[in-house]
Amino acid sequence: MSKSKLWNVVGTSVHKVDGAALAAGAPLFVDDELPRDLLFAAVKWSPHAHARITSMDTSRAEAMDGVHVVLTYKNVPRVMRTTAGQGHPEPSPYDFTTLDSKVRHVGDRVAAVAAETPALARAAVEAIEVEYELLEPVLEIRSALEKGAPVIHDELDAAMPIVAPYEPGRNLAAHVAVAVGDPPAALSKAHQRVTAEYECHYAQHCPMEPHIAVAAPDGYGRLIIRTSTQVPFHVRRIVAQACQIPVRDIRVIKPRIGGGFGAKQEVLIEDLVALLALRSGRPVKLEYTRAEEFTSARTRHPAVVTVDLGLSAEGDVEGMDMKVLLNTGAYGSHALTVGCNCGSKVLPLYKCDHVGFALDSVYTNLPVGGAYRGYGATQAAFAMECAMDEAAAKLGMDPVELRQRNTIGPGDSSPIFKALGEGTEGVEQAIGSCGLAECIARGAQAMDWSAKRQRRDEGRLRRGVGMCTLMQGSSIPEVDLGAASIKLNEDGSFNLLVGATDLGTGSDTVMAQIAAEVLGVTPDRILVLSSDTDVTPFDVGAYASSTTYLSGMAAKKAAAGARRQILEVAARLLDVPAGDLSLAEGMVKGGPRPLSLADVALSSLYAEHQHQVQSVASHVTQKSPPPFSAHFAEVEVDTATGMVRVLKYVAAVDCGTAINPLLAEGQVEGAVLNGIGYALTEEYLFDRRGKMRNPTFKHYKVLCTADLPELVTILVPSYEATGPFGAKSVSEIGINGPLPAINNAIFHATGARLRRSPFTPERVLAALE
Amino acid sequence: MPDGAPATIEVDIIINGKAQTFRVDPAEVALDTLRDAGLASVKRGCDEGDCGSCSILVDGQLMRACLLYTGQLHGREITTVEGLGTARQPHPIQRAFVEAGAVQCGYCTPGMVLATSALLDSCPSPTDEQIRQGLDGNLCRCTGYVKIVDAVRQAAAELRSGRDRSGGDR
């Protein structure tokens, strides 16, 4: 930790800049600040998994007193697009329009209304009469590509906006196949072969704040949208597209956000409030219910992942092949990129010259997949890390030793970095910082791995330990842009405006720390504003583990620009060369007399050479340096009931420099507990017609304090030369570990290998038999 | 109801020490009334009593505002976090949440703070197990609860020492 001594603010767990206001319950969220004359929106949802609307009668709804607008496919522009909040052009199929004459899953949109009260809006939705022609649904991922399967996107105008395979006529939303070296040859001549198929399931992000957006026409004819989003700039662009109005007519404001985890990387409801506000001339609010979050927001794409490993007798990985069948549900949101990430964020972890990867993302008439923390790496790490555990068992090796032998290290590269990017080719890179070896060593020690690995229980309750290793990325190289601007105020404080989107992670605090470090002030002198498309510079938004690494560098560059200007002003005032001066403790140091930042500001604003000290900077990266992690789980399996209890969980993570260690730990802990819930309890249950049977927290079990195991987080320091003060990402990687680590621990405890998640008592019992 | 106009009822509630009178539909739930009254800390997370985001203290008891009719609060004393402290002058529990890193998105935080207050009222020196049981009706998706448990421990210690300093009235 000697690096932290180099800095005053970076590497310190300063309090979250918005923490005190949030703990005081201040009105900081979308629903806390509503305009006057607000109308309330409600959406009519499809009760059918697959159907064509044959008639729709809205006359009763429209005649209701206090109902202002009823939107159907007949009166909104048909603009094929995606709801995926990605950069332009989005690498997701344009298979969605605001309202369509066909419905493709239970919970798909049918109509939307705006009315004087929420109750009236709901009543109006009920009063809309719809007749459907029922179509046969596709409810099983493996049957989607079968010849003769019902075609879900039979509309003629669905298309892929980038050059990539797209065959909606056979329910194929995305397809990728790459190979480096000669994987079949390497696999066939390997001493030991493991072929394993693992299937993981639907899950929802469950941010405590459901999706909510308010659109309000302002006096100038523009539309102001306050929304709970991770991607304000993409919201602006995609709403403009949906409503067929110019980008300049829309302003998107992101206040405090009640959690996102990828759910809010979707332009999910802003199009509806925008259209309803434009038609009614009144502000309109739409807020999802918890049930709607489950059925009509986005989910983790379920996947069937097959891994084929070839190893030498000594345990060297000589060939790898991964085949992913990804269920994107009714629309192809992130279908290509989540699929690509299955390979690109998992395969490079192991040194190997012969690697194959293939993806089929398929449409089904089930809930829509989307961005979810982990973003494909979760699904694929489950298969890969369990297959590695199988390989270790076959070779009679300790799983830790197998990882130590094969994992990538500093200076290494992987051919997959170049072969596989975001739907297209990737970017070649060599690993800079890598603390994985230390993560493995310290994690194993914290778990008391060697001793616990020896244990063999014979009774009803059996304990076991399992582990896995992980990597992710930090931003999308040569794609993502982050920008920031900063200006000096009269009291020596600064306004830091960032497009980077704090969704509760603490990124505003991290940005403040980075700028404060450069400017030699305490973080409370940095007033961070995120994000407002009229005010803050562009940023792609909070996704792809990019904010600290990418946007943090933009903040650092902007602060450095302001620092240069301050030193120039100070040099004139003190009559010394700027090169002799520096900034620390809110003062200009190195001159003949004390000079504060306030003195500099007052001089530059009111006295000589008057100008605003202000700087703006952009940042794009050439690399996506992976954070690395090793996870260790200890479980107790009740062999009579099949109940699995996690007793202890250790996550050791290398995120480069932790700008704020307490916040970094919080990211790991939150991700890990979410992952444990995904592994054990969280599950969509469907009826035979594709309707989710359990869209409530009563029946979709999110873990609470009573379920908390002993959870140990170890931050392993490294220094990533391309990141701000050595930082890499930390937010996503932690969620990828629990599925494989717990499954491997169950295997160690019982000898039973589960191939489908979640590991419910029923599945565990079945595996034990 | 004739002419579709529902009868309203008058409800007197003391909110954070201030007496207020509401005229509401008998079917109105407290979550809506309190939010309409400007109490932004009472958050809507599920409307079904499952998440605890709308927790309030009713005569010192932790309850969910989404499961209460406003009429049930007649004559009761309500506490929300607005009544505990402000950003500039936080209550020790609020301060502990910030210092321990227990606040991420902050949406569940008001409910967690009130659950902590109710717990520490009845159990000033809770074990970790008691903390986990005491807060298990409040969901948080950001933190993994580790730092929330830390915060409760820290708040308990601070409140105990505060009471010691003030002569130990408990």
Interface residues (C-beta under 8 A of the other chain):
Chain A: S13 H15 K16 D18 G19 A20 A21 L22 A23 A24 G25 A26 P27 L28 F29 D31 D32 H205 C206 P207 M208 E209 P210 R256 I257 G258 G259 F261 E287 T289 R290 L503 G504 T505 G506 L662 L663 E665 G666 V668 E669 G670 A671 V672 L673 N674 T696 F697 K698 V702 C704 T705 A706 L708 L711 T713
Chain B: R35 G38 L39 A40 S41 V42 K43 R44 G45 C46 D47 E48 D50 C51 S53 T80 V81 E82 L84 G85 T86 A87 R88 P90 Q94 R95 F97 V98 E99 A100 G101 V103 Q104 C105 G106 Y107 C108 T109 P110 V113 I131 R132 Q133 G134 L135 D136 G137 N138 L139 C140 R141 C142 T143 G144 Y145 V146 K147 I148 V149
